[in-house]
Amino acid sequence: MDFAFDARTEELRAKLLAFMDEYVHPAEAVAEEQRAALASPWDTPAVVEELKAEARRQGLWNLFLPDAEYGAGLTNLQYAPLAEITGRSPHLAPTATNCAAPDTGNMEVLAQFGDERQKKQWLEPLLAGEIRSAFAMTEPEVASSDATNITTHIQRDGDEYVITGRKWYISGAMNPDCKIFIVMGKTDPDGADIRRQQSMVLVPRDTPGVTVKRAMQVFGYEDHSHGGHAEVIFDHARVPVANLVGEEGGGFAIAQARLGPGRIHHCMRLIGMAERAIELMCRRAVSRTAFGKALAQQGVVQNWIADARVTVEQLRLLVLKTAWLMDTVGNKGAHTEIQAIKIATPRAVVGILDRAIQLHGAGGVSQDFPLAELYASARTLMLADGPDEVHQRSLARRELKKYV
């Protein structure tokens, strides 16, 4: 395994770092000011569109897509350090470069499983950053960590599907630019194979019977950065059969294909969050005095910073190994490592952010620093894409098989 950056990665890293310093970080406060003045908190601040235009002009666009026909054509190993950089400003940089979830996963699904009409109608405007999308899977009435529990019904009626169900925490759905949902439900709820009961269909937001009911709060506040998380009702919403993604009964497999890259993208960005937390810790430590000496001279603070650096270096190596395996042996071959980083990275980054908040005192939980928002994002990722315990269960069973 050779994790040295190749020439293209080095070039893109340099451009992306400069873009972050020159455009993204200065835009963070501007975006908050503009959002406060908007008629709707879900509208996109003007500065975000300016960032998108500049990123596209610089060729920092759709970096996540390995298919050169649609994206930058980078491998996972090439993309990993770039996603880390965007993770330093996770609520602006991924959107600015058109590399934000859930659009990334939805574009991957359409690129891999969509037909030509679906690609033309939905993938192309997503690639251009003209619209946003949402992935409607999680349901409030069942443990959605087990996708076989999904109860939303997708019933065929002639040349249409009728969708009925209730979803929540549907990321991006509050954004008025969200024009399309990929909805997972059951087309064959009585099928013998529980992993062949599910299908995915494309449901335009303006379809009669689709109601974006309310915004769901995250740790007591509304997450504006990703276009909000919504509760969505599908009440006998009808779409053409041609809106089926892939084949009937293929929804479970498509979900697994979608979540593999999504998990590693989250972990890459989490490392960037941790790096920003360390930077803020260090700046705070050398600039504040308590009990007669700088915080940087306090032994406990030095321990926090040292532990954080060791943790980040370990996590980065594990994520890079996972990216390399995904490139060389595929997602299935990297299954153990994908689960390992999903377990280890959010948990460890939450710990680093917690120490950074502690070091900043009241400022750490305030809106004057990004730490509280970063903490909420990292903590949520211990649930998103499957809670840690699900991955621990699967990983342990894989290990135990070696001895049975």
Contacts in CASP RR format, 6 or more apart in sequence:
PFRMAT RR
TARGET T0000
AUTHOR 0000-0000-0000
METHOD contacts of the structure
MODEL  1
MDFAFDARTEELRAKLLAFMDEYVHPAEAVAEEQRAALASPWDTPAVVEE
LKAEARRQGLWNLFLPDAEYGAGLTNLQYAPLAEITGRSPHLAPTATNCA
APDTGNMEVLAQFGDERQKKQWLEPLLAGEIRSAFAMTEPEVASSDATNI
TTHIQRDGDEYVITGRKWYISGAMNPDCKIFIVMGKTDPDGADIRRQQSM
VLVPRDTPGVTVKRAMQVFGYEDHSHGGHAEVIFDHARVPVANLVGEEGG
GFAIAQARLGPGRIHHCMRLIGMAERAIELMCRRAVSRTAFGKALAQQGV
VQNWIADARVTVEQLRLLVLKTAWLMDTVGNKGAHTEIQAIKIATPRAVV
GILDRAIQLHGAGGVSQDFPLAELYASARTLMLADGPDEVHQRSLARREL
KKYV
1 320 0 8 1.000
1 321 0 8 1.000
1 324 0 8 1.000
3 77 0 8 1.000
3 317 0 8 1.000
3 320 0 8 1.000
3 324 0 8 1.000
5 13 0 8 1.000
5 81 0 8 1.000
6 78 0 8 1.000
8 74 0 8 1.000
8 78 0 8 1.000
9 74 0 8 1.000
9 78 0 8 1.000
9 81 0 8 1.000
9 82 0 8 1.000
12 60 0 8 1.000
12 63 0 8 1.000
12 72 0 8 1.000
12 74 0 8 1.000
12 78 0 8 1.000
12 82 0 8 1.000
13 81 0 8 1.000
13 82 0 8 1.000
13 85 0 8 1.000
15 58 0 8 1.000
15 59 0 8 1.000
15 60 0 8 1.000
16 60 0 8 1.000
16 82 0 8 1.000
16 85 0 8 1.000
16 86 0 8 1.000
16 97 0 8 1.000
17 85 0 8 1.000
19 54 0 8 1.000
19 55 0 8 1.000
19 58 0 8 1.000
19 60 0 8 1.000
20 85 0 8 1.000
20 86 0 8 1.000
20 88 0 8 1.000
20 89 0 8 1.000
20 93 0 8 1.000
23 51 0 8 1.000
23 54 0 8 1.000
23 96 0 8 1.000
24 51 0 8 1.000
24 89 0 8 1.000
24 92 0 8 1.000
24 93 0 8 1.000
24 96 0 8 1.000
25 88 0 8 1.000
25 89 0 8 1.000
27 47 0 8 1.000
27 48 0 8 1.000
27 50 0 8 1.000
27 51 0 8 1.000
27 92 0 8 1.000
28 89 0 8 1.000
28 91 0 8 1.000
28 92 0 8 1.000
28 370 0 8 1.000
30 45 0 8 1.000
30 47 0 8 1.000
31 45 0 8 1.000
31 47 0 8 1.000
31 48 0 8 1.000
31 92 0 8 1.000
32 367 0 8 1.000
34 45 0 8 1.000
34 46 0 8 1.000
34 47 0 8 1.000
35 41 0 8 1.000
35 43 0 8 1.000
35 45 0 8 1.000
35 224 0 8 1.000
38 45 0 8 1.000
40 176 0 8 1.000
41 222 0 8 1.000
41 224 0 8 1.000
42 174 0 8 1.000
42 175 0 8 1.000
42 176 0 8 1.000
42 215 0 8 1.000
42 224 0 8 1.000
42 227 0 8 1.000
42 228 0 8 1.000
43 176 0 8 1.000
44 175 0 8 1.000
44 177 0 8 1.000
48 92 0 8 1.000
48 95 0 8 1.000
48 96 0 8 1.000
51 92 0 8 1.000
51 95 0 8 1.000
51 96 0 8 1.000
52 95 0 8 1.000
52 96 0 8 1.000
52 97 0 8 1.000
52 98 0 8 1.000
52 129 0 8 1.000
54 96 0 8 1.000
55 61 0 8 1.000
55 96 0 8 1.000
55 97 0 8 1.000
55 98 0 8 1.000
56 98 0 8 1.000
60 97 0 8 1.000
61 71 0 8 1.000
61 72 0 8 1.000
61 97 0 8 1.000
61 98 0 8 1.000
62 70 0 8 1.000
62 71 0 8 1.000
62 72 0 8 1.000
62 97 0 8 1.000
62 98 0 8 1.000
62 99 0 8 1.000
62 107 0 8 1.000
62 127 0 8 1.000
63 71 0 8 1.000
63 72 0 8 1.000
63 74 0 8 1.000
63 79 0 8 1.000
63 82 0 8 1.000
63 83 0 8 1.000
63 97 0 8 1.000
63 99 0 8 1.000
64 71 0 8 1.000
64 72 0 8 1.000
64 74 0 8 1.000
64 79 0 8 1.000
64 83 0 8 1.000
64 99 0 8 1.000
64 104 0 8 1.000
64 261 0 8 1.000
64 265 0 8 1.000
65 71 0 8 1.000
65 72 0 8 1.000
65 73 0 8 1.000
65 74 0 8 1.000
65 104 0 8 1.000
65 107 0 8 1.000
65 108 0 8 1.000
65 111 0 8 1.000
66 73 0 8 1.000
66 74 0 8 1.000
66 75 0 8 1.000
66 76 0 8 1.000
66 79 0 8 1.000
67 73 0 8 1.000
67 111 0 8 1.000
70 107 0 8 1.000
70 111 0 8 1.000
70 123 0 8 1.000
70 127 0 8 1.000
71 127 0 8 1.000
72 79 0 8 1.000
74 82 0 8 1.000
75 323 0 8 1.000
75 327 0 8 1.000
76 261 0 8 1.000
76 264 0 8 1.000
76 322 0 8 1.000
76 323 0 8 1.000
76 324 0 8 1.000
76 326 0 8 1.000
76 327 0 8 1.000
77 320 0 8 1.000
77 323 0 8 1.000
77 324 0 8 1.000
77 327 0 8 1.000
79 268 0 8 1.000
79 323 0 8 1.000
80 264 0 8 1.000
80 268 0 8 1.000
80 319 0 8 1.000
80 320 0 8 1.000
80 323 0 8 1.000
81 268 0 8 1.000
83 99 0 8 1.000
83 265 0 8 1.000
83 268 0 8 1.000
83 269 0 8 1.000
84 268 0 8 1.000
84 269 0 8 1.000
84 271 0 8 1.000
84 272 0 8 1.000
84 275 0 8 1.000
84 316 0 8 1.000
85 93 0 8 1.000
85 272 0 8 1.000
86 93 0 8 1.000
86 94 0 8 1.000
86 97 0 8 1.000
86 99 0 8 1.000
86 269 0 8 1.000
86 272 0 8 1.000
87 93 0 8 1.000
87 94 0 8 1.000
87 268 0 8 1.000
87 269 0 8 1.000
87 270 0 8 1.000
87 271 0 8 1.000
87 272 0 8 1.000
87 273 0 8 1.000
87 276 0 8 1.000
88 272 0 8 1.000
88 273 0 8 1.000
88 275 0 8 1.000
88 276 0 8 1.000
89 276 0 8 1.000
89 370 0 8 1.000
90 225 0 8 1.000
90 269 0 8 1.000
90 273 0 8 1.000
90 374 0 8 1.000
90 377 0 8 1.000
91 225 0 8 1.000
91 226 0 8 1.000
91 373 0 8 1.000
91 377 0 8 1.000
92 225 0 8 1.000
94 100 0 8 1.000
94 101 0 8 1.000
94 104 0 8 1.000
94 269 0 8 1.000
95 225 0 8 1.000
95 226 0 8 1.000
98 127 0 8 1.000
98 129 0 8 1.000
99 265 0 8 1.000
100 226 0 8 1.000
101 171 0 8 1.000
101 226 0 8 1.000
101 262 0 8 1.000
101 265 0 8 1.000
101 266 0 8 1.000
102 133 0 8 1.000
102 134 0 8 1.000
102 135 0 8 1.000
102 171 0 8 1.000
102 172 0 8 1.000
103 126 0 8 1.000
103 132 0 8 1.000
103 133 0 8 1.000
104 261 0 8 1.000
104 262 0 8 1.000
104 265 0 8 1.000
105 135 0 8 1.000
105 258 0 8 1.000
105 261 0 8 1.000
105 262 0 8 1.000
106 126 0 8 1.000
106 133 0 8 1.000
106 134 0 8 1.000
106 135 0 8 1.000
106 180 0 8 1.000
106 182 0 8 1.000
106 258 0 8 1.000
107 123 0 8 1.000
107 126 0 8 1.000
107 127 0 8 1.000
107 133 0 8 1.000
108 257 0 8 1.000
108 258 0 8 1.000
108 261 0 8 1.000
109 182 0 8 1.000
109 200 0 8 1.000
109 245 0 8 1.000
109 254 0 8 1.000
109 257 0 8 1.000
109 258 0 8 1.000
110 118 0 8 1.000
110 119 0 8 1.000
110 122 0 8 1.000
110 123 0 8 1.000
110 126 0 8 1.000
110 245 0 8 1.000
111 119 0 8 1.000
111 123 0 8 1.000
112 257 0 8 1.000
113 245 0 8 1.000
113 246 0 8 1.000
113 254 0 8 1.000
113 257 0 8 1.000
114 123 0 8 1.000
114 245 0 8 1.000
114 246 0 8 1.000
115 242 0 8 1.000
115 246 0 8 1.000
117 242 0 8 1.000
118 202 0 8 1.000
118 243 0 8 1.000
118 245 0 8 1.000
122 131 0 8 1.000
122 133 0 8 1.000
122 179 0 8 1.000
122 180 0 8 1.000
122 202 0 8 1.000
125 131 0 8 1.000
125 179 0 8 1.000
126 132 0 8 1.000
126 133 0 8 1.000
131 177 0 8 1.000
131 178 0 8 1.000
131 179 0 8 1.000
131 180 0 8 1.000
132 172 0 8 1.000
132 175 0 8 1.000
132 177 0 8 1.000
132 178 0 8 1.000
132 179 0 8 1.000
132 227 0 8 1.000
133 172 0 8 1.000
133 178 0 8 1.000
133 179 0 8 1.000
133 180 0 8 1.000
133 181 0 8 1.000
133 182 0 8 1.000
134 170 0 8 1.000
134 171 0 8 1.000
134 172 0 8 1.000
134 173 0 8 1.000
134 178 0 8 1.000
134 180 0 8 1.000
134 181 0 8 1.000
134 182 0 8 1.000
134 230 0 8 1.000
134 232 0 8 1.000
135 170 0 8 1.000
135 171 0 8 1.000
135 181 0 8 1.000
135 182 0 8 1.000
135 184 0 8 1.000
135 258 0 8 1.000
136 152 0 8 1.000
136 167 0 8 1.000
136 170 0 8 1.000
136 173 0 8 1.000
136 181 0 8 1.000
136 182 0 8 1.000
136 183 0 8 1.000
136 184 0 8 1.000
136 203 0 8 1.000
136 232 0 8 1.000
136 234 0 8 1.000
137 144 0 8 1.000
137 147 0 8 1.000
137 150 0 8 1.000
137 167 0 8 1.000
137 184 0 8 1.000
137 255 0 8 1.000
138 144 0 8 1.000
138 167 0 8 1.000
138 168 0 8 1.000
138 169 0 8 1.000
138 170 0 8 1.000
139 149 0 8 1.000
139 150 0 8 1.000
139 151 0 8 1.000
139 152 0 8 1.000
139 165 0 8 1.000
139 166 0 8 1.000
139 167 0 8 1.000
139 168 0 8 1.000
140 166 0 8 1.000
140 168 0 8 1.000
140 231 0 8 1.000
141 151 0 8 1.000
141 166 0 8 1.000
142 149 0 8 1.000
142 150 0 8 1.000
142 151 0 8 1.000
143 149 0 8 1.000
144 150 0 8 1.000
145 386 0 8 1.000
145 387 0 8 1.000
145 390 0 8 1.000
146 390 0 8 1.000
147 184 0 8 1.000
147 198 0 8 1.000
147 252 0 8 1.000
147 255 0 8 1.000
148 194 0 8 1.000
148 195 0 8 1.000
148 197 0 8 1.000
148 198 0 8 1.000
148 252 0 8 1.000
150 184 0 8 1.000
150 185 0 8 1.000
150 186 0 8 1.000
150 198 0 8 1.000
151 165 0 8 1.000
151 185 0 8 1.000
151 186 0 8 1.000
152 163 0 8 1.000
152 164 0 8 1.000
152 165 0 8 1.000
152 166 0 8 1.000
152 167 0 8 1.000
152 183 0 8 1.000
152 184 0 8 1.000
152 185 0 8 1.000
152 186 0 8 1.000
152 234 0 8 1.000
153 162 0 8 1.000
153 163 0 8 1.000
153 164 0 8 1.000
153 165 0 8 1.000
153 185 0 8 1.000
153 186 0 8 1.000
153 189 0 8 1.000
154 161 0 8 1.000
154 162 0 8 1.000
154 163 0 8 1.000
154 183 0 8 1.000
154 185 0 8 1.000
154 186 0 8 1.000
154 187 0 8 1.000
154 199 0 8 1.000
154 201 0 8 1.000
155 161 0 8 1.000
155 162 0 8 1.000
155 164 0 8 1.000
155 187 0 8 1.000
156 162 0 8 1.000
156 187 0 8 1.000
156 241 0 8 1.000
157 238 0 8 1.000
158 241 0 8 1.000
159 240 0 8 1.000
159 241 0 8 1.000
160 238 0 8 1.000
160 239 0 8 1.000
160 240 0 8 1.000
160 241 0 8 1.000
161 187 0 8 1.000
161 201 0 8 1.000
161 238 0 8 1.000
161 239 0 8 1.000
161 240 0 8 1.000
161 241 0 8 1.000
161 243 0 8 1.000
161 244 0 8 1.000
162 236 0 8 1.000
162 237 0 8 1.000
162 238 0 8 1.000
163 183 0 8 1.000
163 185 0 8 1.000
163 201 0 8 1.000
163 203 0 8 1.000
163 234 0 8 1.000
163 236 0 8 1.000
163 237 0 8 1.000
163 238 0 8 1.000
163 239 0 8 1.000
164 234 0 8 1.000
164 235 0 8 1.000
164 236 0 8 1.000
164 237 0 8 1.000
165 233 0 8 1.000
165 234 0 8 1.000
165 235 0 8 1.000
166 231 0 8 1.000
166 232 0 8 1.000
166 233 0 8 1.000
166 234 0 8 1.000
167 183 0 8 1.000
167 231 0 8 1.000
167 232 0 8 1.000
167 233 0 8 1.000
167 234 0 8 1.000
168 216 0 8 1.000
168 229 0 8 1.000
168 230 0 8 1.000
168 231 0 8 1.000
168 232 0 8 1.000
169 216 0 8 1.000
169 229 0 8 1.000
169 230 0 8 1.000
169 231 0 8 1.000
170 181 0 8 1.000
170 229 0 8 1.000
170 230 0 8 1.000
170 231 0 8 1.000
170 232 0 8 1.000
171 226 0 8 1.000
171 227 0 8 1.000
171 228 0 8 1.000
171 229 0 8 1.000
172 178 0 8 1.000
172 226 0 8 1.000
172 227 0 8 1.000
172 228 0 8 1.000
172 229 0 8 1.000
172 230 0 8 1.000
173 181 0 8 1.000
173 205 0 8 1.000
173 212 0 8 1.000
173 227 0 8 1.000
173 228 0 8 1.000
173 229 0 8 1.000
173 230 0 8 1.000
173 232 0 8 1.000
174 212 0 8 1.000
174 215 0 8 1.000
174 227 0 8 1.000
174 228 0 8 1.000
174 229 0 8 1.000
174 230 0 8 1.000
175 226 0 8 1.000
175 227 0 8 1.000
175 228 0 8 1.000
178 205 0 8 1.000
178 227 0 8 1.000
179 204 0 8 1.000
179 205 0 8 1.000
179 206 0 8 1.000
180 202 0 8 1.000
180 203 0 8 1.000
180 204 0 8 1.000
180 205 0 8 1.000
181 202 0 8 1.000
181 203 0 8 1.000
181 204 0 8 1.000
181 205 0 8 1.000
181 210 0 8 1.000
181 232 0 8 1.000
182 200 0 8 1.000
182 201 0 8 1.000
182 202 0 8 1.000
182 203 0 8 1.000
182 245 0 8 1.000
183 200 0 8 1.000
183 201 0 8 1.000
183 202 0 8 1.000
183 203 0 8 1.000
183 234 0 8 1.000
184 198 0 8 1.000
184 199 0 8 1.000
184 200 0 8 1.000
184 251 0 8 1.000
184 255 0 8 1.000
185 198 0 8 1.000
185 199 0 8 1.000
185 200 0 8 1.000
185 201 0 8 1.000
185 251 0 8 1.000
186 197 0 8 1.000
186 198 0 8 1.000
186 199 0 8 1.000
187 197 0 8 1.000
187 198 0 8 1.000
187 199 0 8 1.000
187 248 0 8 1.000
187 249 0 8 1.000
188 196 0 8 1.000
188 197 0 8 1.000
188 248 0 8 1.000
188 249 0 8 1.000
189 197 0 8 1.000
190 197 0 8 1.000
191 197 0 8 1.000
195 252 0 8 1.000
195 253 0 8 1.000
196 249 0 8 1.000
196 250 0 8 1.000
196 252 0 8 1.000
197 249 0 8 1.000
197 252 0 8 1.000
198 249 0 8 1.000
198 250 0 8 1.000
198 251 0 8 1.000
198 252 0 8 1.000
198 255 0 8 1.000
199 244 0 8 1.000
199 245 0 8 1.000
199 247 0 8 1.000
199 248 0 8 1.000
199 249 0 8 1.000
199 250 0 8 1.000
199 251 0 8 1.000
200 244 0 8 1.000
200 245 0 8 1.000
200 246 0 8 1.000
200 250 0 8 1.000
200 251 0 8 1.000
200 254 0 8 1.000
200 255 0 8 1.000
201 239 0 8 1.000
201 243 0 8 1.000
201 244 0 8 1.000
201 245 0 8 1.000
202 239 0 8 1.000
202 243 0 8 1.000
202 244 0 8 1.000
202 245 0 8 1.000
203 210 0 8 1.000
203 234 0 8 1.000
203 237 0 8 1.000
203 239 0 8 1.000
203 243 0 8 1.000
204 210 0 8 1.000
204 239 0 8 1.000
205 212 0 8 1.000
207 237 0 8 1.000
207 238 0 8 1.000
207 239 0 8 1.000
208 237 0 8 1.000
208 238 0 8 1.000
209 233 0 8 1.000
209 234 0 8 1.000
209 235 0 8 1.000
209 236 0 8 1.000
209 237 0 8 1.000
210 232 0 8 1.000
210 233 0 8 1.000
210 234 0 8 1.000
210 235 0 8 1.000
210 237 0 8 1.000
211 232 0 8 1.000
211 233 0 8 1.000
211 235 0 8 1.000
212 230 0 8 1.000
212 231 0 8 1.000
212 232 0 8 1.000
213 230 0 8 1.000
213 231 0 8 1.000
213 232 0 8 1.000
213 233 0 8 1.000
214 230 0 8 1.000
214 231 0 8 1.000
215 222 0 8 1.000
215 228 0 8 1.000
215 229 0 8 1.000
215 230 0 8 1.000
216 228 0 8 1.000
216 229 0 8 1.000
216 230 0 8 1.000
216 231 0 8 1.000
217 223 0 8 1.000
218 229 0 8 1.000
218 376 0 8 1.000
218 380 0 8 1.000
219 376 0 8 1.000
219 379 0 8 1.000
219 380 0 8 1.000
221 376 0 8 1.000
222 228 0 8 1.000
223 229 0 8 1.000
223 376 0 8 1.000
225 373 0 8 1.000
245 251 0 8 1.000
245 254 0 8 1.000
246 254 0 8 1.000
257 331 0 8 1.000
259 385 0 8 1.000
259 386 0 8 1.000
260 331 0 8 1.000
260 338 0 8 1.000
261 326 0 8 1.000
261 331 0 8 1.000
262 385 0 8 1.000
263 338 0 8 1.000
263 341 0 8 1.000
263 342 0 8 1.000
263 385 0 8 1.000
264 319 0 8 1.000
264 322 0 8 1.000
264 323 0 8 1.000
264 326 0 8 1.000
264 338 0 8 1.000
264 341 0 8 1.000
266 342 0 8 1.000
266 345 0 8 1.000
266 346 0 8 1.000
266 381 0 8 1.000
266 384 0 8 1.000
266 385 0 8 1.000
267 315 0 8 1.000
267 319 0 8 1.000
267 322 0 8 1.000
267 341 0 8 1.000
267 342 0 8 1.000
267 345 0 8 1.000
267 346 0 8 1.000
268 319 0 8 1.000
268 323 0 8 1.000
270 315 0 8 1.000
270 345 0 8 1.000
270 346 0 8 1.000
270 349 0 8 1.000
270 378 0 8 1.000
270 381 0 8 1.000
271 312 0 8 1.000
271 315 0 8 1.000
271 316 0 8 1.000
271 319 0 8 1.000
271 345 0 8 1.000
271 349 0 8 1.000
273 349 0 8 1.000
273 353 0 8 1.000
273 374 0 8 1.000
273 377 0 8 1.000
273 378 0 8 1.000
274 308 0 8 1.000
274 311 0 8 1.000
274 312 0 8 1.000
274 315 0 8 1.000
274 348 0 8 1.000
274 349 0 8 1.000
274 352 0 8 1.000
274 353 0 8 1.000
275 312 0 8 1.000
276 370 0 8 1.000
276 374 0 8 1.000
277 308 0 8 1.000
277 349 0 8 1.000
277 352 0 8 1.000
277 353 0 8 1.000
277 355 0 8 1.000
277 356 0 8 1.000
277 371 0 8 1.000
277 374 0 8 1.000
278 305 0 8 1.000
278 308 0 8 1.000
278 309 0 8 1.000
278 312 0 8 1.000
278 352 0 8 1.000
278 356 0 8 1.000
280 356 0 8 1.000
280 360 0 8 1.000
280 369 0 8 1.000
280 370 0 8 1.000
280 371 0 8 1.000
281 301 0 8 1.000
281 304 0 8 1.000
281 305 0 8 1.000
281 308 0 8 1.000
281 355 0 8 1.000
281 356 0 8 1.000
281 359 0 8 1.000
282 296 0 8 1.000
282 305 0 8 1.000
284 295 0 8 1.000
284 359 0 8 1.000
284 360 0 8 1.000
285 294 0 8 1.000
285 295 0 8 1.000
285 296 0 8 1.000
285 298 0 8 1.000
285 301 0 8 1.000
285 305 0 8 1.000
285 359 0 8 1.000
286 294 0 8 1.000
286 295 0 8 1.000
286 296 0 8 1.000
287 294 0 8 1.000
288 294 0 8 1.000
288 295 0 8 1.000
289 295 0 8 1.000
290 298 0 8 1.000
295 301 0 8 1.000
295 359 0 8 1.000
296 302 0 8 1.000
301 359 0 8 1.000
304 355 0 8 1.000
304 358 0 8 1.000
304 359 0 8 1.000
308 352 0 8 1.000
308 355 0 8 1.000
311 348 0 8 1.000
311 352 0 8 1.000
312 352 0 8 1.000
315 341 0 8 1.000
315 344 0 8 1.000
315 345 0 8 1.000
315 348 0 8 1.000
315 349 0 8 1.000
318 337 0 8 1.000
318 340 0 8 1.000
318 341 0 8 1.000
318 344 0 8 1.000
318 345 0 8 1.000
319 341 0 8 1.000
319 345 0 8 1.000
321 337 0 8 1.000
322 334 0 8 1.000
322 337 0 8 1.000
322 338 0 8 1.000
322 340 0 8 1.000
322 341 0 8 1.000
325 333 0 8 1.000
325 334 0 8 1.000
325 337 0 8 1.000
326 334 0 8 1.000
326 338 0 8 1.000
331 338 0 8 1.000
335 398 0 8 1.000
336 395 0 8 1.000
336 398 0 8 1.000
339 391 0 8 1.000
339 394 0 8 1.000
339 395 0 8 1.000
340 395 0 8 1.000
342 385 0 8 1.000
342 386 0 8 1.000
342 388 0 8 1.000
342 391 0 8 1.000
343 388 0 8 1.000
343 391 0 8 1.000
343 392 0 8 1.000
343 395 0 8 1.000
346 378 0 8 1.000
346 379 0 8 1.000
346 381 0 8 1.000
346 382 0 8 1.000
346 388 0 8 1.000
347 382 0 8 1.000
347 388 0 8 1.000
349 378 0 8 1.000
350 375 0 8 1.000
350 378 0 8 1.000
350 379 0 8 1.000
350 382 0 8 1.000
353 371 0 8 1.000
353 374 0 8 1.000
353 375 0 8 1.000
353 378 0 8 1.000
354 375 0 8 1.000
356 364 0 8 1.000
356 371 0 8 1.000
357 364 0 8 1.000
357 365 0 8 1.000
357 371 0 8 1.000
357 372 0 8 1.000
357 375 0 8 1.000
360 369 0 8 1.000
360 371 0 8 1.000
363 369 0 8 1.000
363 371 0 8 1.000
364 371 0 8 1.000
364 372 0 8 1.000
365 371 0 8 1.000
365 372 0 8 1.000
366 372 0 8 1.000
382 388 0 8 1.000
END
